[in-house]
């Protein structure tokens, strides 16, 4: 299947339409304003001479527009839902994988039952049918959900103008010969429901969520769960047909109780009288999966109908009866997260590979802390070299520290307001962004390169280069991979790129509707990532001449305060006061995982080691997460107050600072 990037680079058809005003020029731009009463299409001369309509923000490259429409046709109406399109286009793969999973489960059940078939043939044959029925029901539910999903796709696409055509070439052929009038007619028709094409319908998302839930929640069976039955068969042979089924899907606590029960004498076990009728009328569904499906389905009007139909599907809880009677003890356990293998395969990201082994994170503890003498909260930290770090505060000062001796090496003064963000250039110079609307480059390269931990004084120039251009507070600065280009975000809703050698602004990116709070950049030096108070994460291509915003990631319910692009140059971590940490794929433009362990607003995120990352919140809680499994592997709770700034040294010391004006070191 053709990748998205290749599709975007290809024009649907090479054709030449001359401009009315400049006959020697061809049409290259189109106005997407629906009520535009001008010619709507223009050449480069029209744009350069400002002889086009006044809708500058709605001008779009004609090739890009037609390419998007071609992609719209191919994706059946899901321009900004590649995850759903991927599932739709790989229907056979998904069905085959699910079928193989069901067959593997059946084979495992058969293997364990056949080992005891000589002694308990009739009893286990009934159990075999029961288990196979559960697996068959899961398979049927999956197939039904996929048919509903496919129907929602076709139902959604049927309302669009493009649904009447088999290919985009057929659309273009209808308007041949290609003239300005026919081109305008083509564009007007393609603009029908144009805005709706960028919104995935709620009922389609609900069908997708239901399908994914069924994929993850298929029945699971662990053969070791029958080992205890083999050793105690004589004790409860006459009760086996009623008891053995309860071993298939039990939770950890229930299995623990069940194992102890098997150690009782015959008379005690024989006193257990289970009613097959009660077992068959009990329903099973894990609380998490049931609540997840309800949330996804009930978010739409049509979701209530789907929910009612789902509630009619009954599945038997094979453990609940024994668990309620306290008859279950210890027993070999099936991992609860076994279903995550399906999710990793669905995501398809190398970082989430199925063969990934858990990261062994050493036990971290608070080793030391020291006061910074800042008069206000510490807002930013940056690791400069070895034990050398820099801190900035709301008191408009920058301080350089040796964390091994707690010595303040240098104090930098120059800003007239608080300093919210720090970054370091490749040559060792420090960059700061302040509430005073300026960016300063400090000549710290000599100190950073020569500092060896001794008490020797290394003088640096007191002056600094000041970059001016933002009309409001500079809230974040970031140095690109080339080591000399600076990106800055501001309360004026803009992102600016600066040349640190000349101090000139080279590019301004406009598109946020709220203040820009955090920045990141890929290694290609052109892909900029920004996060803001408008709850959006935007991905920019700084080399594009128009519409530099390549993609917008939405998912947080509050401002996105912090982002971090990990070393794989694709996985992005974001944090917000909505208490959520999200993992995104930049290339795919979708959220891979949402982490809900924090109980307070998330203030900062950072990369740690061995494909792990960390996050900190307003109560001083720092959590370290394993990227492969999206699980918290360590929690640091020291009740030190809010942690605004966090940095990791080269030897994996975690440095944190915040509202109490102290620097904390964990190792």
HUTA-V442554 format. One record per residue. OMEGA is omega in whole degrees, -180 to 180 (NA if undefined). D_CENTER is the distance of its C-alpha to the mean C-alpha in whole Angstrom. Layout:
BEGIN
{{OMEGA D_CENTER} {OMEGA D_CENTER}}
END
This chain:
BEGIN
{{-179 24} {-179 24} {-178 20} {-178 19} {178 20} {179 23} {-178 24} {-177 23} {-176 26} {175 28} {-178 31} {179 32} {177 35} {177 37} {-175 40} {177 42} {-177 43} {179 45} {179 44} {-176 47} {-177 48} {-173 47} {-179 49} {-180 48} {177 44} {179 42} {-179 39} {-176 36} {179 34} {177 34} {-177 33} {179 31} {-175 32} {-177 34} {179 37} {-177 38} {177 41} {-179 42} {175 42} {-179 38} {-174 38} {173 39} {-180 40} {180 39} {178 42} {-179 42} {-178 38} {-178 40} {179 43} {179 41} {178 43} {179 40} {-176 39} {-177 38} {-176 34} {-178 33} {-178 29} {177 29} {-180 31} {176 29} {-175 30} {179 32} {179 31} {-179 27} {-179 28} {177 30} {178 27} {180 24} {176 27} {178 27} {179 24} {179 24} {-178 27} {-177 25} {176 22} {173 24} {-175 23} {-175 19} {-177 19} {175 15} {-176 14} {-179 14} {178 12} {178 15} {180 18} {179 17} {-180 18} {-175 21} {179 22} {-176 22} {-178 23} {179 26} {-180 24} {-180 22} {180 25} {179 27} {-180 24} {178 24} {178 28} {179 28} {179 26} {180 29} {179 32} {178 31} {178 31} {-180 34} {180 36} {177 35} {-179 36} {-178 39} {-178 40} {-179 40} {-180 42} {180 44} {-179 45} {-170 47} {-178 48} {-177 52} {-173 52} {-174 50} {-174 50} {-179 50} {-175 48} {176 45} {176 46} {179 45} {178 42} {180 41} {-180 41} {-179 39} {178 36} {177 36} {177 36} {-179 33} {178 32} {178 33} {178 32} {180 28} {179 29} {178 31} {178 28} {-180 25} {178 28} {180 28} {180 25} {177 24} {177 27} {178 26} {179 23} {179 25} {180 27} {177 25} {-177 24} {179 27} {-180 28} {-175 26} {-175 27} {-177 30} {-177 31} {180 30} {-175 33} {-176 31} {-178 32} {-175 35} {179 35} {180 34} {179 33} {177 32} {178 36} {176 38} {-178 36} {-179 38} {-178 41} {-175 42} {175 42} {-4 44} {-175 46} {176 43} {179 45} {-179 44} {179 44} {178 43} {178 40} {178 40} {178 40} {-178 37} {179 35} {179 36} {-180 35} {-179 32} {177 31} {-179 32} {-175 29} {-178 27} {-178 25} {-178 24} {-178 22} {-180 19} {177 19} {-179 18} {-178 20} {-178 19} {176 22} {175 20} {180 16} {178 19} {178 20} {180 17} {178 16} {179 19} {179 19} {179 16} {178 18} {179 21} {-176 20} {-172 18} {177 21} {-176 24} {-179 27} {-178 27} {179 31} {-175 32} {-178 35} {-178 36} {179 36} {-178 39} {-179 41} {179 42} {180 44} {-177 46} {-176 47} {-176 49} {-177 49} {-175 53} {-177 52} {-178 50} {-178 51} {179 52} {-172 49} {-176 47} {-179 46} {-173 45} {-170 43} {-179 41} {-177 39} {-178 37} {-169 36} {-173 34} {-173 30} {176 31} {-174 29} {-177 30} {-180 32} {178 34} {179 35} {180 36} {-177 38} {-179 39} {179 40} {180 43} {-179 44} {179 45} {-180 47} {-179 50} {-175 53} {-176 54} {179 56} {-178 52} {-179 50} {180 53} {179 53} {-178 49} {-178 49} {179 46} {179 47} {178 45} {179 45} {-180 43} {-176 40} {-179 40} {179 39} {-179 37} {175 33} {169 30} {-180 26} {-179 24} {-177 23} {-178 20} {-180 20} {-179 22} {179 21} {-180 17} {180 19} {-179 22} {-177 19} {-176 17} {-175 21} {178 23} {-179 21} {178 23} {180 27} {-178 27} {-180 24} {178 27} {179 30} {-179 27} {-180 27} {180 31} {179 31} {-177 28} {180 30} {179 33} {-177 32} {172 33} {-170 32} {172 34} {-175 33} {-178 35} {-166 35} {-177 35} {-180 39} {-178 40} {-179 37} {-179 39} {175 42} {-178 41} {-171 42} {180 39} {-174 39} {-179 37} {177 36} {-169 34} {170 30} {-180 28} {-179 24} {-175 22} {-180 19} {-179 21} {-178 19} {176 16} {178 17} {-178 17} {179 13} {180 13} {180 16} {-179 14} {176 11} {-178 13} {-178 12} {-179 14} {-177 12} {-177 12} {-177 16} {-179 18} {-178 21} {178 19} {-180 21} {179 20} {177 20} {179 23} {-179 23} {-177 26} {-178 27} {175 26} {180 29} {-177 30} {-179 33} {172 34} {180 33} {180 36} {-179 36} {-175 35} {170 38} {-179 36} {-180 37} {-174 34} {174 30} {-173 29} {-176 26} {175 25} {173 25} {178 25} {-176 27} {-176 29} {177 31} {-179 32} {-175 33} {177 33} {175 30} {178 30} {175 30} {-172 30} {175 31} {179 31} {176 35} {179 35} {171 35} {180 34} {176 35} {-172 35} {166 35} {-173 36} {177 34} {-180 37} {-178 40} {-177 38} {174 40} {-175 39} {-176 40} {174 39} {-179 39} {-180 38} {179 39} {177 39} {180 36} {177 38} {-177 35} {-178 32} {-173 29} {-172 26} {177 24} {173 26} {-179 25} {176 27} {-178 29} {-179 30} {178 33} {177 33} {-177 33} {179 31} {-180 29} {176 29} {-169 28} {173 30} {-180 30} {174 34} {-177 32} {172 32} {179 31} {175 33} {-175 33} {-177 35} {-177 38} {-174 37} {-179 36} {180 40} {-178 39} {-176 36} {-175 37} {-174 41} {-178 40} {178 40} {179 40} {-179 44} {180 46} {-179 47} {177 46} {-177 44} {175 45} {-180 43} {178 43} {-177 43} {180 42} {175 39} {-179 38} {179 36} {-179 34} {-180 34} {176 33} {-180 30} {178 32} {-173 30} {174 29} {-172 27} {-179 24} {174 22} {-179 23} {179 21} {-178 23} {-174 22} {179 23} {175 26} {-178 27} {177 29} {-178 27} {171 26} {-179 23} {176 24} {-170 22} {174 24} {176 25} {176 27} {-175 24} {170 24} {-180 23} {175 25} {-175 26} {170 29} {-175 31} {-179 32} {-179 36} {-178 37} {-177 35} {174 35} {-176 32} {-177 31} {174 28} {-179 27} {-176 24} {179 24} {178 21} {175 20} {176 22} {-178 21} {180 22} {-170 19} {-176 18} {-178 16} {172 16} {-180 15} {178 17} {-176 16} {-178 20} {177 21} {177 22} {-180 22} {-179 18} {179 17} {-179 14} {178 15} {-172 14} {179 16} {177 18} {177 18} {-176 14} {168 13} {-177 11} {178 13} {-173 14} {169 18} {-172 20} {-180 23} {179 26} {-177 26} {177 29} {175 27} {-177 24} {179 22} {-175 19} {-176 17} {177 14} {180 13} {-180 9} {180 10} {178 9} {178 10} {177 14} {178 15} {178 16} {-173 13} {-173 15} {174 14} {176 11} {176 12} {-176 11} {-171 12} {176 16} {176 14} {179 14} {-177 11} {-179 8} {176 7} {179 7} {178 8} {-173 11} {173 13} {174 16} {176 15} {-179 14} {168 11} {-177 8} {176 5} {-176 3} {168 3} {-178 6} {-177 9} {-179 11} {179 10} {-180 9} {179 6} {-180 3} {-175 4} {173 5} {-177 6} {-171 9} {-175 12} {-178 15} {177 16} {-177 19} {179 19} {179 18} {-174 15} {-177 17} {176 16} {179 14} {177 15} {-179 15} {-179 18} {173 19} {179 19} {171 15} {177 15} {-177 14} {177 15} {-180 14} {-175 18} {-173 19} {177 22} {177 24} {179 24} {176 21} {179 19} {177 17} {-173 16} {170 14} {-174 14} {-174 11} {-177 13} {-179 13} {179 11} {178 14} {-178 16} {178 19} {178 20} {179 21} {-179 23} {-178 25} {177 28} {-178 28} {-176 29} {-176 28} {176 25} {179 23} {-172 22} {179 22} {178 21} {179 22} {-180 22} {-178 26} {177 27} {171 28} {165 25} {177 26} {180 24} {180 25} {178 25} {-178 27} {-169 27} {-177 29} {172 32} {177 32} {174 32} {-179 30} {-179 29} {175 29} {175 27} {NA 28}}
END
